[in-house]
Every structure is written in structure tokens, then in C-alpha cells.
Amino acid sequence: MTGMLDGKSALVTGGASGIGRAAALAFAREGAWVAVADLTLEGAQRTVAEIEAGDGKAVAIACDVTEDDAVAAMVAAAVEAFGGLDCAFNNAGIAPFQVNAAGQKIADVAPEAWARVIDVNLTGVWRCLRHEVAQMRRQGTGGAIVNTASILGLVGSPTSSAYVAAKHGVVGLTRTAAADHAEENIRVNAVCPGYIETPMTEETMRRRGGRIMARVPMGRMGTPGEIAEAVVWLCSARASFVTGVAWAVDGGYTAI
């Protein structure tokens, strides 16, 4: 039985853990060759080892998405490894607690914390898109790109101003990129995870997990694998007429 992405090459940023790791494994399961990128090479290598243990083909790449030259080198390395780039999942991101802004209202957020979250979570996605689209254009065969936004790219949330602003920006960027490149058969979509069981959500769930779960009709957190399934489908030919969407995978959080 063939996979949805047999013979395709895929690039995943933030692939060392959480949603990125799950997506890299899902891409490999569906037959893709996977370039796994993360801030540290060691983290990416752990995911690659898992893929190779399942007889998949993968390569590890270190990349800081806040550095344009590093992003260009990442895309070039993926192309060198697999001969081209068919799919990309721009997933690298940070949470407010990683810049000491957890639980802070707008007036309390330090300028450097705001700038860091925007640089990684929004401008980092733009940098990746810029170089991925350029490569797909050179190939002339189209491609599929998925960006990680969030349910907080669709609604507001207290004490999360920089994160909410960045993720709303990712949704807008995704829709514009889709419109810009549809005629070149380059599809661009966003996945908007709800509250998912990853290290990035642990601090938030400690502070207000009860209130959050009370708003989720399904009454539970999601798993990284459930997001990965959406990402892989969006990158496959089964989603060939889907572009410019911001797909909430959230247990019903944004439905009410």
C-alpha cells in the first residue's frame, strides 16, 4: 500500500519535539523523504533516528529561523539531500514563557520579549516561506506549504498579546501567500492547533488549564499526532483544491 506522499520531499521546522516531531514521523510514514530542522542539530537528529528506525529516509539540519542566511541554507540543504522540495511545514515557534512573558498583560510585556516572539513566530514563518516558494518556483512543479498558526490566530486570549498578534499574522500571511502563488500551483495553508499535549503548553495549563478545558467541547487536550494528520493531508494531492485556509484542529474550542 502506497502512502499519500510517496516520492515527495518534505521540510519540517521545529522538528525535534511536539507537533514538529509528530509531523516529521507522519511525513515519513506516508512515504516522503524528510528534512528535519530545529534550532539544535541534536534535537533534529533524534527525530531522524526515529524515522530511520522505521526504514524512512531523513536528514537533520540545524536552523535558527530568525536568521535569513540560516533559512536559505536550510532549504538548500534539503534540496541537496533530496533533489528538490515538494512540501514544507513551517512549525518552529516559541511560547510566552520562553521569553519571560507568561501571564503578562500588554502593559507589562517587555519590548524585547514582544520582539522575540514576533521574530520567531511570524517573521520566521515569512523567512521560511520566502525561500521555500523561491525554490518551488525554480522547480516549476508547484508544491504545498503548511504554516503553524494557532486557535489564538483566530481568537483573542488574555495575557498572550505577542503570541496572539504573531499567530493572527501567520493566518493573514498564509492567505496572502496562497493568493500570490496559486497560479504557480503552490498551495499555502495554515493549521491552527488548539491546546495540544506538548512541552510548550505545560506552563499555560498549570496556570489556567481548568478554565481552558471548560471551553473545549471535547473535554480534552489534543495530541501532536492529531495535528500531524491534518498537516500531511494538506500537503498531499488529496487536498489539491485547498489553499489559503486556516484549519482549526481544536476539539471544538473555536466553535462556541
N, C-alpha and C positions, 0 to 999 in steps of 0.2 A: 504494500500500500504506500503510495507516494504522499509526501507532505505538501502543505499549501505553498511552501516556498522552496521547493527542490531546485537546486542550482542557482539560487539567488545569493547575493552577498548583502550582509546587514551590518550596520554600525550601531552600537548601543553606548551612550554615555551614562556615567553613574552606574556602571555595570558590576560593581563589586558587591553590592548588597541590595536588599529590599526589592523594589519593583524592577530596578535595572537588572539585577541578577536573575530574577524570575523571567524577565523578558528575553534575556540572552539565552537561557536554557530553553525557552519555548521556541525561539527562532531556530535553534539547533535541532530541536525535536521535529520541527516542520521542514527540515532539510536544508536550511540556509547555512552558509558559512558566516561566522560571526566575528567581527572585530569588537572586542570588549574594551572600552576605555573607562578609566577612572583617574582620580587625582593621584593616586599611588599605584605604581605598577604592580606591587604585591597583591593588592586587592583584586585588580583585574586578572592577575594570574590564577588566583584561587577559583574564580568563575570559569576561566579557560580550562583548568584542570578538571572541573566537573563536566564540562562539555566533552572534553576528550575522553573522559572515563566512559561516556556513553557513545563513543565512536563518532562524535561530531568533530568538525573542523573549526578551529578558532585561533585567534591571535590576541595577545594582550598589548594594550597601548596606554602609556601614561599621558594624561592631558589635563591641563588647567583651562577650563572654558572661559576664564577671564582674560586669557592671553590669545590674541588673534593669530600670532605665528604658531602657537601650540595647536590651535584648532586646525589651521591649514595643514600642519604636519600630521595630525591625527588622520584627517581624511586621506592624505597622500599615502600614509602607511596602510590604511585599509585597502586602498586601491592597489598598492604594490602587492599586498598579500593575496588578493583575490581577483585582481584584474579589472575591477570596476566596483561601482556602488549602486545597488538596486533599492535598498531600504535603509532608513535611518530612524533611530528612536532617540530623540533629544531629551534625556531624562535627568541629567545632572542638576542637582539643586541643593539648597540649604534651608534650614528652618530657623525661626527667630531665636531659639535658644542657643544656636551656634554662633550668634553674634551678640549674645548677652542682652537680647531684647524681649525675652519671653515675658508675657503678661504685661507689657508696657503699652500705655495709651499713646496716642500720636504725639502729644506734647512732651513725652518722656523719652522718645526714641532718639538716640544719638545720631547725628548726621552720618558718621562713619558706618554705623550699623545699617541705616537705611541704604546707603550707597553700596554696601557689600551685598545685601540681599538682592537689590535691583541688578547689580552687575552679574551675579551668578545666575539668578533665576529668570531674568528677562533678557539682558544684553547677551548673556552666554548662549541662550537659545538662538538669538539673532546671528551671532557669530557662526554657530554650527549651521544654521540654515543657509547662510551666505555661501559657505564653502561647499556644502553638500549639493545645493542647487547648481552651483557653478560646475561641479563635477558631472552631475546628471545631464546638464546642458551639453557638455563636451561629448558625452557618450551618445546623445541623441536618441536614446531609447526610453526616456521617461524614468519614473521612479516613484517611490512612496515614502513620505516622511511623517512621523508622528511626534508631536511635542507633548511633554508632560505639563499640563496646566493643573487644575485642581477644582474641586467644587468651590473653593474660595476665589476662583476666577469667574464664578457665576453669581456669587452672593457675597455680601459683606460678612465680617466677623470681628468681634471686639478684640482689642489688643493684638492685632495682626496686620497693622497698616502696610508695612513694606511688603510682606508676603502677599497680601490681598492685591495690592497695586501691581506687583510683578506678575501674578497669575492672571489677573484681568488683562494685562498687557500681552501675555502669551496667547490668550484667546484671540485678541484683536490682530496680533501679528500672524497667527495661523490663518485666519480668514483672509487677510490681505495677501499673504504668500500664495494661498490657494488660488485666489483670483488672478494674481500676477502670472502664475505659471501653468494654469490649466491647459492652455493651448500647446504647451510643450509636453503634455502628458505627465506632468509632475504633480502628484496629489499630495496635499498637505492637510493633515488633520490634527486634532488635539484630543487627548484623553484627559478626563477630569476626575481623578480618583476622589472618593470620599475618605473617610477615616480608615486607614489601612494598617494592619499589624506590621509596622516597621520600626527600626530604631528612631526615626525622625518623629514619630507620633507619641513616643513614650512620655515625654515631658508634658505635652498637651493633655494627654489622657490622665496623667496624675493630677493635674490642676483642675480639670473640668470634664473628666470623662463621663460622669453621671449625667450631666446636663446634655452633653453631646449625644450619648446613646438614647436619651429620651426623645431626640429628634429624628432618629433613624427608624423608619417603619419596619425594617427587617430585624431590628433589635440586636445587631452585632456589627463588629468591625469586618472589613473585607480582608482578603489575603492578597499578597503580591501576585500570586498566580492568577487570580481573577482579573487583575488589571492586565497582566501579560497576555491573556487570551484576547482581550479587546485590541491590544496593540498589534499582535500578529495578524489578526483578521483584517484590520485596517491596512496593513502592508501587503496583503495578499490580493490576487486577482479577483477574489470573491467580493471585494469592496471596490471594484473598478469604476463605479459611478459615484463614489463617495469622496468628496473633497470639501474642505472648509468647515467641517463640523467640529463642535466641542462636545464630546461624548461623555456624559456623566456616568460613572460606574460607582454608585454610592449607596446602594441599599435603599434608595428612595429618599435620601436626605433632601434633595432639591425638588422633590415632587410636592412637598407640602409647605 
